[in-house]
Amino acid sequence: MSFNFLPKFLFVSNLLKAVKIRQRVPNDVVKPAASAGLMHHLRGMHRYTLEMIAMNHFPQAFREVVQAAILDRAMQASLEQEKKLNWCRELKKMVPLRTNGDGNCLLHAASQYMLGVQDTDLVLRKALHGVLKETDTAVFKARFQAELLQSQEFTQTGLRYTTMNWEDEWDKIVKMASPVSSSNGLQFDSLEDIHIFILSNILRRPIVVIADQVVRSMKSGSSISPLNVGGIYLPLHWPPTECYKYPIVLGYDSQHFAPLITVKDSGPEIRAVPLINPKRVGFEELKVHFLMEKEQPQKERLLNDYLHLIEIPVIGLGHETAWIMKAAKYVGFIKSGPRAD
């Protein structure tokens, strides 16, 4: 039996609603010239969170077919195998939603997480490019330089940059965000961690990226090089009182982003993302990206200011007794997306 009639993306299941939502997004973008804001940002649509409907009342065979069509099972298997995703049994399971891989997957993923539709009209991409081209980016540049200087590329090689080198690097960051078609084989240039940080400020909402810590060989699975995308991105250019404190949660695997969403079914009811990763012995905290040196000692306070943190007792992972783990609640109330009527 063929199931080719099933949609490959969730939003295709209700195109009329998807189009109506897409029509509303451009009107929600506030530009600096029209307000006292620091940069382009969303007025209110950044506060939505997508959750899939419960499917446990459908036959199992039907559920599996539908989920295979709209979920990114390869990403889920990869992140679960590396104990980055769904390793904590006390928390509600998250699944990656299939996302278009055209070079704009970061913006598609963030848009789907909030609104259930991709950034097809490039509203978020144009806002990102607008921030880089039309606003004062001095602080973003300083954070970018500080982050790069702490990377293995610099600390292990003794690499040094001149002022011209830094300007060239920043020019590349700006060009990558262009909403104009790319010439690299994808429709758009892929984006980097600094773009995630700027996006979190455009959305005035933290972003948590769940990713492996190394790039792995597609054939053998062995590690090839370090990967620095995973971690926490806080909207530090806004006061916490002006931000929505439930993070957008994205998965990243094989150079591709996808939103990690929950399904309304049975199981643990705690909707939160761990702020640690398990290791063979113990665990390690997720990195908070793009902190300036003076902010490093304030990391715990910043996490408390920009996220709704909870403490969860966890059993297992090589520990004989329960221990306390910090996690960030990723939704305060459930909205399946903005009403399109």
C-alpha positions in Angstrom: 0.0 0.0 0.0 1.4 3.4 -1.0 1.4 6.3 1.4 2.8 8.9 -1.0 -0.3 11.0 -0.5 0.8 11.9 3.1 2.3 15.4 3.6 6.1 15.5 4.1 5.8 18.6 6.3 3.4 19.2 9.1 2.2 22.6 7.7 1.1 21.0 4.4 -1.7 19.2 6.3 -3.6 22.5 6.5 -2.4 24.8 3.8 -5.1 27.3 4.2 -4.2 27.9 7.9 -0.5 27.9 7.0 -1.0 30.6 4.4 -3.0 32.7 6.8 -0.3 32.4 9.5 2.4 33.3 7.0 0.4 36.4 6.0 0.4 37.6 9.6 4.1 37.2 10.3 5.5 40.2 8.3 3.1 42.5 10.2 4.6 41.3 13.5 8.1 42.4 12.6 9.1 45.7 14.4 11.9 47.6 12.7 14.2 50.0 14.7 13.2 53.0 12.7 9.6 52.6 13.8 10.3 52.1 17.5 12.7 52.7 20.3 13.9 49.1 20.0 17.5 48.0 19.6 16.9 45.9 16.5 14.4 44.2 14.3 12.2 42.0 16.5 8.8 40.2 16.6 6.0 42.0 18.5 4.1 39.1 19.8 4.1 36.0 17.6 7.4 34.8 19.2 5.4 33.7 22.2 3.7 30.7 20.5 4.8 27.1 20.9 3.9 24.1 18.7 2.8 20.8 20.1 1.6 17.8 18.0 -1.9 16.5 18.7 -2.2 13.2 20.7 -2.2 10.2 18.4 -2.4 7.4 20.9 -6.1 6.8 20.0 -5.2 5.9 16.4 -4.0 2.4 15.4 -0.3 1.9 15.9 0.4 1.2 12.2 -1.3 4.4 11.2 0.6 6.4 13.9 3.9 5.0 12.6 3.1 5.9 9.0 2.1 9.5 9.8 5.1 10.1 12.1 7.5 8.6 9.6 6.2 11.1 7.1 6.5 14.3 9.1 9.3 13.5 11.6 13.0 13.5 11.0 13.7 9.9 12.3 17.4 10.0 11.2 18.1 13.0 13.4 16.1 11.5 16.3 18.1 8.2 16.1 21.4 10.0 15.8 20.9 12.3 18.8 19.3 9.6 20.9 22.2 7.2 20.2 24.7 9.9 21.3 22.6 10.4 24.5 21.9 14.0 23.6 18.1 13.7 23.2 15.4 11.9 25.3 18.0 10.4 27.7 16.1 11.7 30.8 13.1 9.5 31.5 11.6 12.0 33.9 11.0 14.5 31.1 8.5 14.5 28.2 9.9 13.0 25.0 10.8 15.4 22.1 10.8 14.6 18.4 12.3 16.5 15.5 9.9 17.8 12.9 11.0 17.3 9.3 12.4 20.6 8.0 13.4 21.8 4.5 17.2 21.6 3.9 17.6 24.5 1.6 20.3 26.4 3.6 17.6 28.3 5.5 16.9 25.4 7.9 17.7 27.4 11.1 15.0 30.0 10.3 12.6 27.3 9.1 13.1 25.3 12.3 12.6 28.3 14.6 9.5 29.3 12.7 8.0 25.8 12.8 8.7 25.6 16.6 6.7 28.7 17.2 4.1 28.8 14.5 4.0 25.4 12.7 5.0 27.0 9.4 8.5 27.4 7.8 10.2 30.7 7.0 9.1 30.2 3.4 8.6 34.0 2.8 12.0 34.7 4.4 10.6 37.0 7.0 13.0 35.9 9.7 15.9 35.7 7.3 15.3 39.2 6.1 15.1 40.4 9.7 18.4 38.6 10.5 20.1 40.2 7.5 18.5 43.6 8.4 20.0 43.5 11.9 23.4 42.8 10.4 23.2 45.4 7.7 21.1 48.2 9.2 21.8 48.4 12.9 24.8 49.0 15.2 26.5 45.5 15.4 29.5 46.6 17.5 28.4 44.4 20.5 27.6 41.4 18.3 31.1 41.8 16.7 32.7 41.9 20.2 30.8 38.8 21.3 31.7 37.0 18.0 35.4 37.8 18.5 35.4 36.7 22.2 33.7 33.4 21.3 36.1 32.7 18.4 39.2 33.4 20.6 38.0 30.8 23.0 37.5 28.2 20.3 40.0 25.3 19.7 40.9 26.8 16.4 42.6 29.6 18.4 43.6 28.1 21.7 45.3 25.0 20.2 47.0 26.6 17.2 48.1 30.0 18.5 46.3 31.6 15.6 46.2 35.4 15.6 44.0 37.8 13.7 44.6 41.3 12.5 41.9 44.0 12.4 41.6 43.2 8.7 41.1 39.5 9.4 38.3 40.3 11.8 36.6 42.6 9.3 36.8 39.9 6.7 35.3 37.3 9.1 32.4 39.6 9.9 31.8 40.4 6.3 31.4 36.6 5.7 28.8 36.5 8.6 26.8 39.3 7.0 26.9 37.7 3.5 25.9 34.3 4.8 22.6 35.8 6.1 21.6 37.2 2.8 18.0 36.3 1.6 19.3 36.2 -2.0 19.9 32.8 -3.5 23.3 31.3 -2.9 25.8 29.8 -5.4 27.0 27.0 -3.2 24.5 24.3 -4.3 21.9 25.2 -1.7 19.3 27.8 -2.2 20.7 29.9 0.6 24.0 30.0 2.6 23.9 27.9 5.7 24.1 29.9 9.0 26.4 29.6 12.0 26.3 29.9 15.8 26.5 33.7 15.8 23.4 33.8 13.6 21.6 31.7 16.3 22.6 34.2 18.9 21.3 37.1 16.9 18.1 35.2 16.1 17.5 34.7 19.8 17.6 38.5 20.2 15.3 39.1 17.2 12.8 36.7 18.8 13.5 37.9 22.4 13.5 34.3 23.4 16.3 31.9 24.4 17.3 29.1 22.0 18.6 25.8 23.2 20.3 23.6 20.5 20.7 19.9 21.1 23.6 18.6 19.1 26.5 16.1 19.2 29.8 17.7 20.2 31.7 16.3 17.2 31.1 16.0 13.4 31.0 12.3 12.6 31.8 10.3 9.5 28.6 9.3 7.6 30.2 5.9 7.0 31.9 4.9 10.2 30.3 7.2 12.8 33.8 8.1 14.1 34.4 11.7 15.1 36.1 14.0 12.5 36.2 17.4 14.1 34.7 19.3 17.1 31.3 20.8 16.8 30.4 24.0 18.7 26.8 24.6 17.8 25.0 22.9 20.7 24.2 24.8 23.8 22.2 27.8 25.1 21.7 31.2 23.4 20.3 33.9 25.5 18.8 37.2 24.2 21.3 39.2 26.2 20.7 42.5 24.2 17.2 42.8 25.8 16.3 43.1 29.5 14.9 39.8 30.8 11.5 41.5 31.5 11.1 42.1 27.7 11.8 38.5 26.8 9.7 35.3 26.6 11.5 32.9 28.9 10.4 29.5 27.5 13.1 28.6 25.0 12.9 27.4 21.4 14.4 24.0 21.3 16.2 22.9 18.1 18.0 19.7 17.1 21.2 19.8 15.0 22.6 16.9 13.1 24.5 16.4 9.8 24.6 20.2 9.3 20.8 20.5 9.6 18.4 22.1 12.1 15.0 20.9 13.0 12.5 21.9 15.8 12.2 19.5 18.7 8.6 19.4 19.7 6.4 17.3 22.0 3.4 15.1 21.3 0.3 15.3 23.4 0.3 11.7 24.6 0.8 9.7 27.8 4.1 9.7 29.6 6.0 12.1 31.7 4.3 15.5 31.9 7.3 17.6 32.8 8.0 19.8 29.7 11.6 20.8 30.2 14.9 20.5 28.4 18.0 19.4 30.4 20.8 21.9 30.7 23.3 19.1 31.0 24.6 16.3 28.9 25.4 12.9 30.4 29.0 11.6 30.0 30.5 8.2 30.7 31.2 9.4 34.2 29.0 12.2 35.5 27.7 15.0 33.2 28.7 18.4 31.8 26.7 21.6 31.5 25.5 22.9 28.2 27.6 25.8 27.1 26.1 29.3 27.3 27.3 30.9 24.0 28.6 34.4 23.4 29.1 35.6 27.0 31.6 38.4 27.4 34.4 37.8 29.9 32.8 40.0 32.5 29.5 38.0 32.1 31.1 34.6 32.7 31.0 34.8 36.5 27.3 35.8 36.2 26.3 32.8 34.1 24.0 31.2 36.8 22.2 34.5 37.4 21.7 35.1 33.6 20.3 31.6 33.2 17.9 32.3 36.0 17.0 35.7 34.6 16.3 34.5 31.0 14.9 31.0 31.6 12.3 29.3 33.9 14.6 26.9 35.6 13.4 23.8 37.6 15.3 21.2 39.5 14.6 17.5 38.8 15.8 14.5 40.7 17.3 12.0 38.3 18.1 8.3 39.0 20.7 6.4 36.9 23.5 7.4 34.6 26.0 5.6 36.7 24.8 7.2 40.0 23.7 4.9 42.8 21.4 7.6 44.3 19.2 10.3 42.9 20.9 13.6 42.1 19.5 17.0 41.1 19.5 18.2 37.5 18.7 21.7 36.3 16.3 22.0 33.4 14.6 24.8 31.5 10.8 24.6 31.1 10.1 25.0 27.4 6.4 25.9 27.5 4.2 27.7 30.1 0.9 26.9 28.4 0.1 25.0 25.2 -0.7 26.8 22.0 -0.8 24.8 18.8 -0.1 27.9 16.9 -1.8 31.3 16.3 -5.4 31.3 15.2 -5.7 32.0 11.6 -9.3 33.2 11.5 
